[in-house]
Amino acid sequence: MNIFDCAIKMEEEARINYEKLAAATPVSELKNLFTMLAAASRNTTMPWWR
């Protein structure tokens, strides 16, 4: 695995964790925060690399 594949995998794992946290929290502000972080991770996964 090269450095780019490793970075992509880490971003995908972060996105999944943020989505789980957003689903689990009852606090709307935290839900919004985790949803925004998941969206940012989704946008930085570099789909052109694969």
PDB file of N, CA, C and O in Angstrom:
ATOM      1  N   MET A   1       0.850  -1.169   0.000  1.00  0.00           N
ATOM      2  CA  MET A   1       0.000   0.000   0.000  1.00  0.00           C
ATOM      3  C   MET A   1       0.898   1.235   0.000  1.00  0.00           C
ATOM      4  O   MET A   1       1.814   1.354   0.814  1.00  0.00           O
ATOM      5  N   ASN A   2       0.620   2.145  -0.922  1.00  0.00           N
ATOM      6  CA  ASN A   2       1.424   3.370  -0.954  1.00  0.00           C
ATOM      7  C   ASN A   2       0.800   4.441  -0.062  1.00  0.00           C
ATOM      8  O   ASN A   2      -0.273   4.236   0.507  1.00  0.00           O
ATOM      9  N   ILE A   3       1.453   5.543   0.052  1.00  0.00           N
ATOM     10  CA  ILE A   3       1.031   6.608   0.964  1.00  0.00           C
ATOM     11  C   ILE A   3      -0.341   7.166   0.602  1.00  0.00           C
ATOM     12  O   ILE A   3      -1.114   7.530   1.488  1.00  0.00           O
ATOM     13  N   PHE A   4      -0.649   7.237  -0.686  1.00  0.00           N
ATOM     14  CA  PHE A   4      -1.942   7.772  -1.106  1.00  0.00           C
ATOM     15  C   PHE A   4      -3.072   6.815  -0.752  1.00  0.00           C
ATOM     16  O   PHE A   4      -4.129   7.247  -0.294  1.00  0.00           O
ATOM     17  N   ASP A   5      -2.860   5.525  -0.959  1.00  0.00           N
ATOM     18  CA  ASP A   5      -3.868   4.534  -0.576  1.00  0.00           C
ATOM     19  C   ASP A   5      -4.106   4.561   0.928  1.00  0.00           C
ATOM     20  O   ASP A   5      -5.242   4.434   1.385  1.00  0.00           O
ATOM     21  N   CYS A   6      -3.043   4.725   1.687  1.00  0.00           N
ATOM     22  CA  CYS A   6      -3.157   4.796   3.143  1.00  0.00           C
ATOM     23  C   CYS A   6      -3.965   6.030   3.559  1.00  0.00           C
ATOM     24  O   CYS A   6      -4.832   5.939   4.428  1.00  0.00           O
ATOM     25  N   ALA A   7      -3.688   7.160   2.953  1.00  0.00           N
ATOM     26  CA  ALA A   7      -4.414   8.393   3.272  1.00  0.00           C
ATOM     27  C   ALA A   7      -5.886   8.273   2.905  1.00  0.00           C
ATOM     28  O   ALA A   7      -6.750   8.723   3.657  1.00  0.00           O
ATOM     29  N   ILE A   8      -6.177   7.675   1.765  1.00  0.00           N
ATOM     30  CA  ILE A   8      -7.568   7.489   1.340  1.00  0.00           C
ATOM     31  C   ILE A   8      -8.301   6.579   2.311  1.00  0.00           C
ATOM     32  O   ILE A   8      -9.442   6.852   2.684  1.00  0.00           O
ATOM     33  N   LYS A   9      -7.651   5.503   2.719  1.00  0.00           N
ATOM     34  CA  LYS A   9      -8.266   4.571   3.660  1.00  0.00           C
ATOM     35  C   LYS A   9      -8.557   5.270   4.990  1.00  0.00           C
ATOM     36  O   LYS A   9      -9.618   5.066   5.579  1.00  0.00           O
ATOM     37  N   MET A  10      -7.624   6.087   5.457  1.00  0.00           N
ATOM     38  CA  MET A  10      -7.828   6.811   6.711  1.00  0.00           C
ATOM     39  C   MET A  10      -8.991   7.788   6.603  1.00  0.00           C
ATOM     40  O   MET A  10      -9.770   7.923   7.547  1.00  0.00           O
ATOM     41  N   GLU A  11      -9.122   8.473   5.467  1.00  0.00           N
ATOM     42  CA  GLU A  11     -10.247   9.390   5.262  1.00  0.00           C
ATOM     43  C   GLU A  11     -11.575   8.638   5.242  1.00  0.00           C
ATOM     44  O   GLU A  11     -12.562   9.104   5.813  1.00  0.00           O
ATOM     45  N   GLU A  12     -11.605   7.484   4.592  1.00  0.00           N
ATOM     46  CA  GLU A  12     -12.830   6.691   4.547  1.00  0.00           C
ATOM     47  C   GLU A  12     -13.214   6.198   5.938  1.00  0.00           C
ATOM     48  O   GLU A  12     -14.393   6.199   6.292  1.00  0.00           O
ATOM     49  N   GLU A  13     -12.232   5.780   6.725  1.00  0.00           N
ATOM     50  CA  GLU A  13     -12.499   5.330   8.087  1.00  0.00           C
ATOM     51  C   GLU A  13     -12.985   6.485   8.958  1.00  0.00           C
ATOM     52  O   GLU A  13     -13.877   6.309   9.787  1.00  0.00           O
ATOM     53  N   ALA A  14     -12.404   7.652   8.772  1.00  0.00           N
ATOM     54  CA  ALA A  14     -12.838   8.829   9.525  1.00  0.00           C
ATOM     55  C   ALA A  14     -14.283   9.175   9.176  1.00  0.00           C
ATOM     56  O   ALA A  14     -15.082   9.485  10.059  1.00  0.00           O
ATOM     57  N   ARG A  15     -14.615   9.122   7.884  1.00  0.00           N
ATOM     58  CA  ARG A  15     -15.985   9.418   7.460  1.00  0.00           C
ATOM     59  C   ARG A  15     -16.970   8.457   8.104  1.00  0.00           C
ATOM     60  O   ARG A  15     -18.014   8.878   8.603  1.00  0.00           O
ATOM     61  N   ILE A  16     -16.649   7.182   8.098  1.00  0.00           N
ATOM     62  CA  ILE A  16     -17.531   6.180   8.698  1.00  0.00           C
ATOM     63  C   ILE A  16     -17.711   6.457  10.191  1.00  0.00           C
ATOM     64  O   ILE A  16     -18.825   6.372  10.707  1.00  0.00           O
ATOM     65  N   ASN A  17     -16.631   6.784  10.878  1.00  0.00           N
ATOM     66  CA  ASN A  17     -16.721   7.084  12.311  1.00  0.00           C
ATOM     67  C   ASN A  17     -17.554   8.328  12.569  1.00  0.00           C
ATOM     68  O   ASN A  17     -18.359   8.348  13.501  1.00  0.00           O
ATOM     69  N   TYR A  18     -17.377   9.369  11.761  1.00  0.00           N
ATOM     70  CA  TYR A  18     -18.182  10.580  11.930  1.00  0.00           C
ATOM     71  C   TYR A  18     -19.666  10.287  11.703  1.00  0.00           C
ATOM     72  O   TYR A  18     -20.517  10.809  12.424  1.00  0.00           O
ATOM     73  N   GLU A  19     -19.979   9.465  10.715  1.00  0.00           N
ATOM     74  CA  GLU A  19     -21.379   9.123  10.455  1.00  0.00           C
ATOM     75  C   GLU A  19     -21.967   8.328  11.615  1.00  0.00           C
ATOM     76  O   GLU A  19     -23.126   8.536  11.973  1.00  0.00           O
ATOM     77  N   LYS A  20     -21.202   7.430  12.202  1.00  0.00           N
ATOM     78  CA  LYS A  20     -21.673   6.667  13.363  1.00  0.00           C
ATOM     79  C   LYS A  20     -21.909   7.586  14.554  1.00  0.00           C
ATOM     80  O   LYS A  20     -22.909   7.453  15.260  1.00  0.00           O
ATOM     81  N   LEU A  21     -20.987   8.515  14.775  1.00  0.00           N
ATOM     82  CA  LEU A  21     -21.142   9.461  15.870  1.00  0.00           C
ATOM     83  C   LEU A  21     -22.361  10.357  15.665  1.00  0.00           C
ATOM     84  O   LEU A  21     -23.090  10.645  16.614  1.00  0.00           O
ATOM     85  N   ALA A  22     -22.580  10.795  14.433  1.00  0.00           N
ATOM     86  CA  ALA A  22     -23.749  11.641  14.141  1.00  0.00           C
ATOM     87  C   ALA A  22     -25.041  10.879  14.410  1.00  0.00           C
ATOM     88  O   ALA A  22     -26.002  11.449  14.928  1.00  0.00           O
ATOM     89  N   ALA A  23     -25.067   9.603  14.064  1.00  0.00           N
ATOM     90  CA  ALA A  23     -26.264   8.799  14.284  1.00  0.00           C
ATOM     91  C   ALA A  23     -26.488   8.507  15.768  1.00  0.00           C
ATOM     92  O   ALA A  23     -27.629   8.336  16.198  1.00  0.00           O
ATOM     93  N   ALA A  24     -25.424   8.449  16.544  1.00  0.00           N
ATOM     94  CA  ALA A  24     -25.525   8.040  17.941  1.00  0.00           C
ATOM     95  C   ALA A  24     -25.820   9.175  18.914  1.00  0.00           C
ATOM     96  O   ALA A  24     -26.353   8.934  19.998  1.00  0.00           O
ATOM     97  N   THR A  25     -25.485  10.404  18.546  1.00  0.00           N
ATOM     98  CA  THR A  25     -25.628  11.497  19.512  1.00  0.00           C
ATOM     99  C   THR A  25     -27.040  12.085  19.497  1.00  0.00           C
ATOM    100  O   THR A  25     -27.633  12.276  18.436  1.00  0.00           O
ATOM    101  N   PRO A  26     -27.564  12.366  20.682  1.00  0.00           N
ATOM    102  CA  PRO A  26     -28.878  13.019  20.746  1.00  0.00           C
ATOM    103  C   PRO A  26     -28.777  14.553  20.665  1.00  0.00           C
ATOM    104  O   PRO A  26     -29.797  15.231  20.539  1.00  0.00           O
ATOM    105  N   VAL A  27     -27.574  15.091  20.735  1.00  0.00           N
ATOM    106  CA  VAL A  27     -27.368  16.539  20.740  1.00  0.00           C
ATOM    107  C   VAL A  27     -27.319  17.037  19.292  1.00  0.00           C
ATOM    108  O   VAL A  27     -26.449  16.637  18.518  1.00  0.00           O
ATOM    109  N   SER A  28     -28.256  17.908  18.942  1.00  0.00           N
ATOM    110  CA  SER A  28     -28.372  18.338  17.546  1.00  0.00           C
ATOM    111  C   SER A  28     -27.121  19.072  17.053  1.00  0.00           C
ATOM    112  O   SER A  28     -26.732  18.922  15.895  1.00  0.00           O
ATOM    113  N   GLU A  29     -26.488  19.866  17.928  1.00  0.00           N
ATOM    114  CA  GLU A  29     -25.277  20.580  17.516  1.00  0.00           C
ATOM    115  C   GLU A  29     -24.150  19.609  17.174  1.00  0.00           C
ATOM    116  O   GLU A  29     -23.430  19.804  16.195  1.00  0.00           O
ATOM    117  N   LEU A  30     -24.005  18.570  17.981  1.00  0.00           N
ATOM    118  CA  LEU A  30     -22.978  17.566  17.688  1.00  0.00           C
ATOM    119  C   LEU A  30     -23.320  16.777  16.441  1.00  0.00           C
ATOM    120  O   LEU A  30     -22.440  16.440  15.648  1.00  0.00           O
ATOM    121  N   LYS A  31     -24.608  16.480  16.267  1.00  0.00           N
ATOM    122  CA  LYS A  31     -25.048  15.769  15.060  1.00  0.00           C
ATOM    123  C   LYS A  31     -24.676  16.578  13.818  1.00  0.00           C
ATOM    124  O   LYS A  31     -24.175  16.025  12.839  1.00  0.00           O
ATOM    125  N   ASN A  32     -24.925  17.889  13.861  1.00  0.00           N
ATOM    126  CA  ASN A  32     -24.566  18.755  12.738  1.00  0.00           C
ATOM    127  C   ASN A  32     -23.054  18.783  12.517  1.00  0.00           C
ATOM    128  O   ASN A  32     -22.586  18.730  11.379  1.00  0.00           O
ATOM    129  N   LEU A  33     -22.297  18.865  13.605  1.00  0.00           N
ATOM    130  CA  LEU A  33     -20.837  18.890  13.497  1.00  0.00           C
ATOM    131  C   LEU A  33     -20.315  17.611  12.856  1.00  0.00           C
ATOM    132  O   LEU A  33     -19.521  17.669  11.916  1.00  0.00           O
ATOM    133  N   PHE A  34     -20.750  16.459  13.354  1.00  0.00           N
ATOM    134  CA  PHE A  34     -20.271  15.193  12.811  1.00  0.00           C
ATOM    135  C   PHE A  34     -20.727  14.984  11.365  1.00  0.00           C
ATOM    136  O   PHE A  34     -20.009  14.384  10.566  1.00  0.00           O
ATOM    137  N   THR A  35     -21.905  15.475  11.036  1.00  0.00           N
ATOM    138  CA  THR A  35     -22.388  15.378   9.664  1.00  0.00           C
ATOM    139  C   THR A  35     -21.528  16.227   8.730  1.00  0.00           C
ATOM    140  O   THR A  35     -21.203  15.798   7.623  1.00  0.00           O
ATOM    141  N   MET A  36     -21.160  17.424   9.173  1.00  0.00           N
ATOM    142  CA  MET A  36     -20.291  18.278   8.361  1.00  0.00           C
ATOM    143  C   MET A  36     -18.897  17.667   8.203  1.00  0.00           C
ATOM    144  O   MET A  36     -18.310  17.729   7.123  1.00  0.00           O
ATOM    145  N   LEU A  37     -18.373  17.082   9.270  1.00  0.00           N
ATOM    146  CA  LEU A  37     -17.059  16.437   9.181  1.00  0.00           C
ATOM    147  C   LEU A  37     -17.097  15.235   8.240  1.00  0.00           C
ATOM    148  O   LEU A  37     -16.148  15.001   7.491  1.00  0.00           O
ATOM    149  N   ALA A  38     -18.183  14.480   8.277  1.00  0.00           N
ATOM    150  CA  ALA A  38     -18.320  13.337   7.362  1.00  0.00           C
ATOM    151  C   ALA A  38     -18.382  13.820   5.913  1.00  0.00           C
ATOM    152  O   ALA A  38     -17.772  13.220   5.028  1.00  0.00           O
ATOM    153  N   ALA A  39     -19.114  14.896   5.677  1.00  0.00           N
ATOM    154  CA  ALA A  39     -19.208  15.437   4.320  1.00  0.00           C
ATOM    155  C   ALA A  39     -17.846  15.943   3.842  1.00  0.00           C
ATOM    156  O   ALA A  39     -17.486  15.755   2.680  1.00  0.00           O
ATOM    157  N   ALA A  40     -17.093  16.581   4.734  1.00  0.00           N
ATOM    158  CA  ALA A  40     -15.758  17.055   4.357  1.00  0.00           C
ATOM    159  C   ALA A  40     -14.838  15.880   4.041  1.00  0.00           C
ATOM    160  O   ALA A  40     -14.043  15.947   3.104  1.00  0.00           O
ATOM    161  N   SER A  41     -14.944  14.812   4.814  1.00  0.00           N
ATOM    162  CA  SER A  41     -14.127  13.624   4.532  1.00  0.00           C
ATOM    163  C   SER A  41     -14.524  12.994   3.207  1.00  0.00           C
ATOM    164  O   SER A  41     -13.676  12.497   2.466  1.00  0.00           O
ATOM    165  N   ARG A  42     -15.803  13.017   2.917  1.00  0.00           N
ATOM    166  CA  ARG A  42     -16.291  12.451   1.654  1.00  0.00           C
ATOM    167  C   ARG A  42     -15.736  13.237   0.469  1.00  0.00           C
ATOM    168  O   ARG A  42     -15.433  12.655  -0.573  1.00  0.00           O
ATOM    169  N   ASN A  43     -15.605  14.533   0.619  1.00  0.00           N
ATOM    170  CA  ASN A  43     -15.133  15.388  -0.476  1.00  0.00           C
ATOM    171  C   ASN A  43     -13.625  15.359  -0.660  1.00  0.00           C
ATOM    172  O   ASN A  43     -13.121  15.821  -1.683  1.00  0.00           O
ATOM    173  N   THR A  44     -12.902  14.831   0.304  1.00  0.00           N
ATOM    174  CA  THR A  44     -11.441  14.814   0.195  1.00  0.00           C
ATOM    175  C   THR A  44     -10.883  13.419  -0.053  1.00  0.00           C
ATOM    176  O   THR A  44      -9.685  13.196   0.116  1.00  0.00           O
ATOM    177  N   THR A  45     -11.727  12.487  -0.449  1.00  0.00           N
ATOM    178  CA  THR A  45     -11.270  11.111  -0.645  1.00  0.00           C
ATOM    179  C   THR A  45     -10.559  10.928  -1.976  1.00  0.00           C
ATOM    180  O   THR A  45     -10.056   9.837  -2.245  1.00  0.00           O
ATOM    181  N   MET A  46     -10.499  11.939  -2.805  1.00  0.00           N
ATOM    182  CA  MET A  46      -9.804  11.902  -4.090  1.00  0.00           C
ATOM    183  C   MET A  46     -10.295  10.769  -4.993  1.00  0.00           C
ATOM    184  O   MET A  46      -9.533   9.843  -5.269  1.00  0.00           O
ATOM    185  N   PRO A  47     -11.542  10.816  -5.459  1.00  0.00           N
ATOM    186  CA  PRO A  47     -12.065   9.729  -6.310  1.00  0.00           C
ATOM    187  C   PRO A  47     -11.309   9.585  -7.617  1.00  0.00           C
ATOM    188  O   PRO A  47     -11.368   8.527  -8.242  1.00  0.00           O
ATOM    189  N   TRP A  48     -10.599  10.619  -8.047  1.00  0.00           N
ATOM    190  CA  TRP A  48      -9.843  10.548  -9.293  1.00  0.00           C
ATOM    191  C   TRP A  48      -8.602   9.679  -9.149  1.00  0.00           C
ATOM    192  O   TRP A  48      -8.029   9.246 -10.149  1.00  0.00           O
ATOM    193  N   TRP A  49      -8.180   9.419  -7.903  1.00  0.00           N
ATOM    194  CA  TRP A  49      -6.963   8.648  -7.707  1.00  0.00           C
ATOM    195  C   TRP A  49      -7.145   7.191  -8.084  1.00  0.00           C
ATOM    196  O   TRP A  49      -6.205   6.559  -8.567  1.00  0.00           O
ATOM    197  N   ARG A  50      -8.322   6.650  -7.875  1.00  0.00           N
ATOM    198  CA  ARG A  50      -8.560   5.215  -8.103  1.00  0.00           C
ATOM    199  C   ARG A  50      -8.849   4.964  -9.513  1.00  0.00           C
ATOM    200  O   ARG A  50      -9.076   3.819  -9.902  1.00  0.00           O
TER     201      ARG A  50
END
